[in-house]
Structures are given as C-alpha cells and as structure tokens.
Amino acid sequence: MTDPESPAADRTSPLHQIHVDGGASFTDFAGWQMPVSYGSDLAEHHAVRTTAGIFDISHMAEILVDGPQAAQFLDYALAGKLSAIAIAQAKYSLLLTEGGGIIDDLIVYRLTDDTFFVVANAGNRYVAAAALKERAAGFDVRVSDLSDSYSLIAVQGPNSRAIAEATAGITEISVPLDELKYYWSTDASFEGLPLLIGRTGYTGEDGFEFYIQSDAASRLWAALSAAGEAFGLVPAGLASRDTLRLEAGMPLYGHELGLDSFPVQAGLGRVVNLKKEGDFVGRAAVEAGPPHGAHVLVGLTTEGKRAGRAGYSVVTDDAAVGMITSGALSPTLGYPVAMAYVDPFVLEAGTPLYIDVRGTRIPASVVDLPFYKRDKS
C-alpha cells in the first residue's frame, strides 16, 4: 500500500464523492485523483467567463508560518518582501533555489502581525514545506504543514460575489465582500467554523477562494452550489481551469515555471524585491541574471484551429528558436493561443514565427501577455 503521506500517493479530495455523484471524469494530478471535467470542459470554461464556476482545489498545500520573526524569516526565505504586506493582505511570491531557479510559486496571506498562511502548489507541497523548514534555522519561527487539515474551494466568475453573499451558513464576515479588494482576505464563519475567504483566483476573472477545515468541505460546497443555482454556477474541473489560466497568461509550475527558469525569464522579475534589506535565498543569482541568450516567455497566436501544444518546437524559416510550454484553442477568443520560451531576438510583438505541429509549420505571431483581460467596468 502507498503511504498516504508520500507525494506519490493516489489521494482523493474530501469532496471526491460529490464529484463522483456529479458525473465527473478524473485525472491524476500531483498524486491526487481530481475532477478534469463534469461533461463539457468548454461549457465549464464559458460559465466562468459569463456566470460562475466552482472548483475543488483541495489538493493545494497550506503551510502556516508563525512566530515573533515570521515576517523577517519570509523576507529571507522568499523572493518578495512579505514584511511589507498588511494584515489580511495576500501577496504572490516565489520560493527560489540558491541558483535563482523557481522551486514554487506561492500565495502568502498575512493573518496577524506574526502569522502567515502560505499556499503552495500540490505537486510541490513536500519540497516547499521542507525548504521553508530548512530555511527557518536561526529564526524564532514555526513552519507547520497543515495541508491535510484544510480544503480549498474556489468560486470564479462575474457572479461569484453574489453567490458568496447568498450562501447560507456563511456569517461573521469581517470585511463585506463588496469592499474586499483583489488579493485581500477576510475572516468569516461557516456553520460556526472558521472560514478564510480570499479574493484571489487562477482564471482571470473576479472570484473568491474559501479555506475551510476538511470535514466541513462537503457542506460548504453544497451551500455554495445551492446559492449558485440562481446565478448560473456550474462545477468546473481542471481542464477548464487550465484553459482559463492560459488565456489570462498565468504561468503553471512544471510548464512555464521550474528549477531551470529564472523569474525574469518567465516575466516575473517584478515579483523579486531586490530593494529589500538583507539577503534572501537566490538573491546573488537573481542579481547576476540568467545566462546570455537565455530563452524568455512570450505569447503566441495562430490562425485556424490547430493549436500548438506543450513540447512543440517554435521555429523561424531556418532555425529552431524555442519550445511551447502551454497551448490550446482559446474557447473565449476562438483562435489558438500558446505560451513559449523563445530566443531573446524574437521577443518583439508581431514577430512572425512558426509552430512545428507534427512536421507541419503553422504560422504564428508573438503577442503581449495576457491573451484575455476581463472588463472591470
């Protein structure tokens, strides 16, 4: 039998039976059996763009960092300046190697002066927790992996706030959701249990993420789903989540991000705070920069319906210049989009290139990311 604490374990979410009952198909993701779709990933994608979708992302990792030197420790352990964020604010950051590569990309919530809630990718749970614990040496701080205690549900789309506000059982919201800013959080309760609500997401739409203890997750999912019936809410799986984040130009670890990529190559140079005082892991390597001629992440679009996929080559008339990391026919835009790492001399928007699709060269153009931005009016 596989050890349930092993990263290779075939695990299921506390919401697994709900997904089975809902007719979901499943895929292995970082050792978890997670819903890939509930029938039509295109319909789920369009629902998030037009009404709302509800996602089970309980496979994500939650790590609590607390103690008198928590802020100082995170300034050292991560690339951003976490000591600068306010209580209830969230910040996107990076966990780097000494050599400047990316171990994981994270969201960090500040819960109190000395308490932070770090959310890591499912596939990087153990390596991220281990790296943080190792870096905690010499700091008055505790690093606790609480992933098995929490479930995470996301409601994303134009109707997400109305759904959250209408959900029975959610009470004691510290900050009204219409006043909650993007990348901020609020304490709340669900059926008397602690609930953390973050106005964050991974779809390019407005939305909220709900952190709840695992044994209450199925009840929260049911309550959100019941409230969402009047607002067009549909359950959505990982397939639509992937096309949504791709349209929004959001990187995925293992595709656009990895140990061999510097933040600046992935367009994340702004995430690294070189102005903060003191050293942080990876600082010297980031300051030195990637090797000369290192590939840089760009967006690509093509005409027609044939989409470039991860691993396909990007070429000019006479040379290979890069590789696609993610690609799909955009459900929202109606034409193929892709992200690719390419040589630095072909970065300018409008540069004509080709994608090698199984031996056929498909004309492509470099475009600025993201491919899609929601209307915030």
PAZAVO-999223 format. One record per residue (C-alpha): residue in three letters; x, y, z. Coordinates in steps of 0.001 Angstrom, whole numbers, padded with zeros to 6 digits, always signed. Example, Ala and Ser with C-alpha at 12.3 -4.5 7.8 and 13.67 -1.06 7.14 Angstrom:
// residues 2
ala+012300-004500+007800/ser+013670-001060+007140/
//
This chain:
// residues 377
met+000000+000000+000000/thr+001222+003514-000789/asp+001994+005711+002185/pro-000721+008440+002266/glu+001929+010950+003283/ser+004013+010213+000208/pro+003970+012627-002738/ala+003314+009594-004959/ala+000152+008578-003075/asp-003079+008232-005074/arg-005138+010600-002955/thr-008678+011876-003202/ser-010216+015142-002089/pro-012705+015284+000801/leu-015160+016261-001968/his-014451+013178-004085/gln-017865+011540-003633/ile-019601+014764-004629/his-017625+014747-007872/val-018425+011071-008495/asp-022118+011743-007915/gly-021875+014738-010260/gly-020600+012578-013116/ala-017058+013949-013155/ser-014244+012320-015040/phe-010961+012224-013183/thr-007274+012670-013859/asp-004143+012171-011811/phe-002693+015499-010737/ala+000330+015530-008436/gly-000741+012205-006946/trp-004380+013248-006499/gln-007438+011993-008342/met-009084+015289-009266/pro-012084+016104-011498/val-010963+017059-015004/ser-014497+017900-016190/tyr-018143+017174-015498/gly-019147+016623-019118/ser-018053+019618-021194/asp-014897+021488-020322/leu-015862+024118-022930/ala-019186+024762-021193/glu-017388+024997-017856/his-014884+027456-019322/his-017628+029670-020769/ala-019577+029560-017499/val-016605+031002-015609/arg-016274+033792-018176/thr-020008+034623-018219/thr-021617+033463-014943/ala-019554+031412-012469/gly-017808+028110-011877/ile-016981+026262-008675/phe-013673+024387-008402/asp-012354+021878-005907/ile-008688+022755-005389/ser-008250+020919-002111/his-005058+019369-003472/met-003251+022672-002897/ala-000859+022826+000069/glu-001298+025075+003106/ile+001685+025893+005317/leu+001410+028015+008457/val+004362+030220+009390/asp+004134+031847+012816/gly+006362+033275+015492/pro+007994+036574+016502/gln+010315+036535+013481/ala+007820+035213+010913/ala+007939+038310+008705/gln+011732+038544+008873/phe+012003+034847+008062/leu+009751+035060+004987/asp+011724+038048+003695/tyr+014749+035756+003761/ala+013047+032582+002536/leu+011034+034084-000342/ala+011745+036496-003176/gly+009208+039147-002152/lys+009032+041495+000809/leu+006370+039825+002881/ser+007022+042037+005897/ala+005532+044924+003910/ile+002051+043483+003473/ala-000759+044410+005842/ile-002824+042067+007974/ala-005432+040383+005718/gln-003455+041192+002574/ala-002202+038479+000208/lys+000888+038513-001980/tyr+002111+036377-004855/ser+005718+035301-004308/leu+008391+032822-005339/leu+010426+030223-003488/leu+013837+030191-005173/thr+016890+027982-005120/glu+020301+029432-004305/gly+020913+029345-008041/gly+017877+031505-008813/gly+015605+028743-010135/ile+011983+028514-009079/ile+011069+025822-006546/asp+007457+027003-006452/asp+005211+029992-006890/leu+003070+030772-003859/ile+000360+032969-002424/val+001042+034252+001093/tyr-001695+035636+003345/arg-000824+037671+006420/leu-003243+036661+009162/thr-001712+038609+012078/asp+001500+040521+012699/asp+003317+037250+013324/thr+001222+034690+011437/phe+001317+033943+007705/phe-000559+031379+005635/val+001441+030081+002670/val-000383+028331-000181/ala+001812+026140-002388/asn+001152+024021-005452/ala+000036+020451-004871/gly+002990+018902-006648/asn+005426+020979-004605/arg+003890+020517-001171/tyr+006673+018435+000309/val+009610+020203-001312/ala+008186+023632-000437/ala+007497+022676+003173/ala+010939+021109+003507/ala+012663+024167+002019/leu+010836+026513+004371/lys+011611+024364+007406/glu+015295+024199+006450/arg+015462+027974+005969/ala+013812+028550+009347/ala+017027+027614+011145/gly+018190+030578+013195/phe+014785+032313+013199/asp+012261+032331+016047/val+009540+030855+013881/arg+007492+027690+013382/val+006697+026164+009995/ser+003726+023770+010065/asp+002364+021833+007101/leu-001423+021932+007634/ser-002403+020693+004175/asp-004252+017618+005435/ser-006441+019757+007688/tyr-007716+022156+005009/ser-009857+022007+001918/leu-009974+024772-000652/ile-012946+025696-002846/ala-012843+028430-005483/val-015833+030262-006973/gln-014802+032227-010035/gly-016689+034408-012494/pro-018757+037603-012793/asn-021429+036283-010408/ser-019014+034988-007772/arg-019618+037754-005237/ala-023383+037477-005478/ile-023116+033721-004919/ala-020844+034076-001895/glu-023126+036704-000367/ala-026179+034490-000870/thr-024630+031340+000607/ala-026446+030065+003682/gly-024196+029406+006652/ile-021506+031957+005805/thr-021669+034557+008554/glu-019477+036871+010622/ile-017658+038236+007583/ser-015159+040775+008905/val-014987+042767+005648/pro-018072+042949+003386/leu-017271+041190+000137/asp-018178+044234-001948/glu-015440+046114-000078/leu-012841+043340-000204/lys-010082+044260-002640/tyr-008264+041939-005013/tyr-005549+039976-003194/trp-007032+040683+000215/ser-008794+038304+002571/thr-011361+038344+005312/asp-012179+036140+008268/ala-015644+034625+008345/ser-017529+031637+009716/phe-019335+028774+008064/glu-021794+026987+010320/gly-019795+028357+013244/leu-016439+027087+011929/pro-013523+029356+010980/leu-013514+030291+007299/leu-010895+032304+005422/ile-012098+033984+002227/gly-009541+035366-000215/arg-010387+037483-003243/thr-007924+035600-005374/gly-008022+033072-008180/tyr-006386+031484-011190/thr-008830+032165-014010/gly-008519+035823-014967/glu-011990+036506-013547/asp-013157+038019-010296/gly-013563+035338-007673/phe-013082+034040-004169/glu-011227+031169-002571/phe-012625+029538+000578/tyr-010348+027803+003092/ile-012277+025508+005429/gln-011438+022552+007642/ser-011669+019389+005584/asp-014554+017725+007418/ala-016804+020706+006589/ala-015826+020999+002920/ser-018701+018959+001516/arg-021253+021064+003391/leu-019671+024301+002165/trp-019609+023014-001433/ala-023304+022122-001148/ala-024189+025521+000301/leu-022267+027412-002375/ser-023803+025240-005090/ala-027322+025791-003793/ala-026801+029561-003666/gly-025300+029493-007133/glu-028241+027817-008872/ala-029921+031185-009411/phe-026694+032672-010783/gly-025662+030058-013344/leu-022981+028398-011214/val-021595+025134-012609/pro-018980+022712-011242/ala-015744+023070-013186/gly-012723+020803-013461/leu-009026+021070-014152/ala-009423+021125-017953/ser-011322+024417-017919/arg-009088+025752-015159/asp-006111+025201-017461/thr-007596+026982-020495/leu-008819+029830-018285/arg-005393+030439-016733/leu-003735+030123-020153/glu-005970+032830-021643/ala-005120+035007-018636/gly-001383+034449-019202/met-000904+032868-015779/pro+002087+030504-015523/leu+001754+026898-014429/tyr+004510+025227-012448/gly+006096+022452-014468/his+005224+024225-017715/glu+006197+027909-017573/leu+007984+027688-014210/gly+010639+025320-012920/leu+014042+024873-011385/asp+015735+025848-014653/ser+013864+029133-015128/phe+014794+032470-013604/pro+011892+034744-012612/val+012851+037359-015202/gln+012683+034767-017975/ala+009084+033985-017014/gly+008073+037649-016881/leu+008103+037560-013071/gly+011061+039839-012437/arg+008735+042274-010654/val+007933+039572-008067/val+011527+039610-006832/asn+012196+042527-004487/leu+015864+043437-004800/lys+015303+046618-002770/lys+014505+044825+000482/glu+017211+044896+003101/gly+019340+041866+003824/asp+019967+038680+001962/phe+017386+036222+000674/val+017806+032797-000846/gly+018648+033195-004518/arg+019493+036896-004335/ala+023026+036711-005719/ala+021947+034529-008636/val+018999+036776-009494/glu+021228+039850-009404/ala+023709+038132-011723/gly+020878+037265-014099/pro+020290+034291-016379/pro+022908+033183-018904/his+023349+035311-022000/gly+020855+034307-024668/ala+018540+032503-022236/his+015030+031909-023511/val+012211+034259-022479/leu+008494+033535-022141/val+006193+035044-024783/gly+002654+034663-026024/leu+001913+033238-029459/thr-001255+033245-031536/thr-002051+031364-034726/glu-004869+031365-037227/gly-007148+028414-037898/lys-007942+025773-035293/arg-004710+023779-034917/ala-003194+024642-031581/gly+000410+024218-030599/arg+000853+022049-027523/ala+003478+021754-024812/gly+006708+020399-026270/tyr+006122+021575-029824/ser+009050+023441-031395/val+008937+027126-032322/val+010953+027864-035449/thr+011898+030548-037947/asp+012445+029877-041623/asp+015790+028247-040933/ala+016249+027553-037220/ala+014572+026315-034048/val+014173+029225-031615/gly+012147+027825-028756/met+009560+025484-027302/ile+005884+025763-026406/thr+005095+025298-022723/ser+001271+025508-022877/gly-001157+025838-025751/ala-004829+025410-026637/leu-007604+026616-028889/ser-008922+029527-026812/pro-012614+028980-026028/thr-013108+032692-025347/leu-011170+034137-028273/gly-011861+031442-030846/tyr-008283+031020-032087/pro-005215+029118-030843/val-003009+030654-028149/ala+000209+029411-026594/met+002984+030385-024263/ala+006531+029533-025290/tyr+010127+030090-024264/val+011998+031583-027229/asp+015333+033137-028097/pro+015640+036774-026971/phe+015994+038083-030545/val+012372+037093-031409/leu+010561+038717-028471/glu+009016+041747-030127/ala+005242+041676-030530/gly+004333+040970-034147/thr+007423+038889-034875/pro+006401+036155-037329/leu+007331+032613-036319/tyr+006138+029064-036964/ile+004963+026273-034707/asp+006050+022818-035809/val+002879+020741-035449/arg+003889+017155-036203/gly+006004+018213-039141/thr+003662+020920-040421/arg+004701+024533-039941/ile+001831+026693-038674/pro+002369+030483-038956/ala+002368+032192-035550/ser+002855+035723-034215/val+004397+036928-030964/val+001868+038834-028831/asp+001947+040503-025450/leu+000524+038582-022496/pro-002148+038111-021320/phe-004322+036998-024204/tyr-007503+037895-022292/lys-008372+040591-019745/arg-011751+040840-018103/asp-013775+044026-018333/lys-013545+045656-014893/ser-016044+048420-015640/
//
